[in-house]
C-alpha cells in the first residue's frame, strides 16, 4: 500500500494562466466597446487608456504562470517515474524544452516530437519568458513620439502572441504526453476538465 502523497502547484499555476488569458480577452472586448461608443472623445480615450494599462498587467500572467505550470509539471512527472533525487541531481537545471525531451525519453522510451506544435511552443515560451525576465529598456527622444507609439504597438503584439502560445503550449504538451504513453494516460483530458470546471 502506498502511504505517500505527492503535492504540486502545477494545477494552480495553470488556473492563474487560464483565468488571466480569459480576462485579457474580456478586456479586449471592453476596449472595442469603448472604441465604438458615442462618448465624447476625451472620455473615450481616458477609458481606453485605463484598459490598456490593465491589459498590459494581465497579459504577463499567462506567460509566466504557463511556464511555471510546465516547470512544476515536468519536475513532478520526472520525480514520480525516476525519483526526486535523480531529477534534482541530473535534470533540474536543464532548459524547459530539454527537460521534456530527456525526461519523457527516459520514462517512455519514446522521443518527444521536435517537429510538433508542443515542442515549438516550449522553445518559444522559453524565449518569451527569458525576454521578460531579462527585459531591456529603451530610450527615445521626446521628439520621437511615433517611435514610442510603434514600440508600444510592437510590445503589445509580442505579449499577446506570447500569452496565446503559453496557454496553448500547456495543452499541446499534455496531448503529446498522452501520445507518448500510448493514450494510456489522461494528461490532456485532466487539464481540459480542470479548465472547464473553473470556466
C-alpha positions in Angstrom: 0.0 0.0 0.0 1.3 3.4 -1.0 1.0 5.7 2.0 2.6 8.8 0.4 1.0 11.7 -1.3 2.8 14.0 -3.8 1.9 17.7 -3.6 2.3 20.0 -6.5 1.4 23.5 -7.7 1.0 23.0 -11.5 -2.8 22.9 -11.3 -2.9 26.3 -9.5 -0.4 27.8 -11.9 -2.4 26.6 -14.9 -5.6 28.2 -13.4 -3.8 31.5 -13.0 -2.6 31.2 -16.6 -6.1 30.3 -17.8 -8.1 32.9 -15.8 -5.9 35.8 -16.9 -6.0 34.5 -20.5 -9.8 34.7 -20.3 -9.6 38.1 -18.6 -7.4 39.5 -21.3 -10.0 38.6 -23.9 -12.7 40.3 -21.9 -10.6 43.5 -21.6 -10.0 43.4 -25.4 -13.8 43.3 -25.8 -14.2 46.3 -23.5 -11.6 48.3 -25.4 -13.5 47.5 -28.7 -16.7 48.6 -27.0 -15.3 51.9 -26.0 -13.9 52.5 -29.5 -17.5 52.1 -30.9 -19.1 54.1 -28.1 -20.7 57.5 -28.6 -18.9 59.0 -25.6 -17.1 62.3 -26.0 -13.6 61.7 -27.5 -11.6 62.6 -24.3 -13.8 60.3 -22.2 -13.4 57.5 -24.7 -9.6 57.9 -24.7 -9.5 58.0 -20.9 -11.4 54.8 -20.7 -9.3 53.1 -23.3 -6.1 54.3 -21.7 -7.1 52.8 -18.4 -8.0 49.5 -20.1 -4.7 49.4 -22.0 -2.9 49.7 -18.6 -5.0 46.9 -17.2 -4.4 44.7 -20.3 -0.6 45.2 -20.0 -0.6 43.8 -16.5 -3.0 40.9 -17.2 -1.1 39.7 -20.3 2.1 38.9 -18.3 0.4 36.4 -16.0 -0.5 33.7 -18.5 3.1 33.8 -19.9 4.8 33.5 -16.6 2.4 31.1 -15.0 2.1 28.9 -18.1 5.9 28.4 -17.9 5.7 27.8 -14.1 3.0 25.2 -14.7 5.1 23.3 -17.2 8.2 23.6 -15.0 6.3 22.3 -12.0 4.6 19.5 -14.0 7.8 18.1 -15.7 9.6 18.0 -12.3 6.7 16.1 -10.7 6.4 13.8 -13.7 10.1 13.0 -13.7 10.2 12.6 -9.9 7.3 10.2 -10.0 8.8 7.9 -12.6 12.6 8.4 -12.0 12.8 9.7 -8.3 13.3 13.2 -6.8 17.0 12.6 -6.2 17.7 11.7 -9.9 15.8 14.7 -11.3 17.3 17.1 -8.8 20.8 15.9 -9.5 20.8 15.4 -13.3 17.8 17.1 -14.9 16.5 20.0 -12.9 19.0 22.6 -14.3 18.1 21.9 -18.0 16.2 24.3 -20.1 12.4 23.6 -20.3 12.4 22.1 -23.8 15.3 19.8 -22.9 13.6 18.6 -19.8 10.6 17.4 -21.8 12.9 15.8 -24.4 15.1 13.9 -21.9 12.7 13.1 -19.1 9.9 11.8 -21.4 12.5 9.7 -23.3 13.8 8.2 -20.0 10.3 7.5 -18.8 8.5 6.2 -22.0 11.4 5.2 -24.3 9.8 7.4 -27.0 11.0 10.6 -28.5 9.2 13.8 -27.7 8.5 15.1 -31.3 10.6 18.1 -32.0 8.6 18.9 -35.1 5.4 19.2 -33.1 3.5 22.4 -32.1 4.1 21.4 -28.5 7.9 21.4 -28.8 7.9 24.6 -30.9 5.7 26.2 -28.2 8.1 25.1 -25.5 11.0 26.7 -27.3 9.1 29.9 -27.9 7.8 30.0 -24.3 11.4 29.7 -23.0 12.5 32.6 -25.2 9.5 34.8 -24.3 9.9 34.2 -20.6 13.6 35.0 -20.8 12.9 38.2 -22.7 10.5 39.3 -20.0 12.8 38.3 -17.1 15.8 40.0 -18.7 13.8 42.9 -20.1 15.9 45.7 -21.7 14.6 49.2 -21.5 15.0 51.6 -24.4 15.3 55.4 -24.6 13.6 57.7 -27.1 13.7 61.5 -27.5 10.5 63.4 -26.6 10.5 64.3 -30.3 10.2 60.7 -31.3 6.6 60.0 -30.3 5.8 58.0 -33.4 8.6 55.6 -32.4 7.3 55.4 -28.9 3.9 54.5 -30.2 5.4 51.9 -32.5 7.3 50.4 -29.6 4.1 50.1 -27.6 2.3 48.6 -30.6 5.0 46.0 -31.2 5.2 45.2 -27.5 1.5 44.6 -27.3 1.7 42.3 -30.3 4.6 40.3 -28.8 2.8 40.0 -25.4 -0.4 38.8 -26.9 1.3 36.2 -29.1 3.4 35.1 -26.1 0.3 34.8 -23.9 -1.6 32.7 -26.5 1.5 30.5 -27.1 1.9 29.9 -23.3 -1.7 28.8 -22.8 -1.8 26.6 -26.0 1.6 25.1 -25.2 0.4 23.7 -21.8 -2.4 21.9 -23.6 -0.4 20.8 -26.6 2.3 19.3 -24.3 -0.3 17.3 -22.4 -1.7 16.0 -25.6 1.8 14.9 -26.8 2.4 13.2 -23.4 -0.7 11.1 -23.8 0.6 10.0 -27.2 4.0 9.1 -25.8 2.1 6.9 -23.2 0.1 5.2 -26.0 -3.0 7.1 -24.9 -3.0 5.2 -21.5 -2.7 8.5 -19.6 -5.2 11.4 -19.4 -3.0 14.4 -19.0 -4.7 16.4 -21.7 -8.2 15.5 -20.5 -7.3 16.3 -16.9 -6.1 19.8 -17.9 -9.1 20.4 -20.1 -11.5 19.1 -17.5 -9.9 21.3 -14.9 -10.2 24.3 -17.2 -13.9 23.5 -17.9 -14.7 23.1 -14.2 -13.4 26.5 -13.5 -14.8 28.3 -16.5 
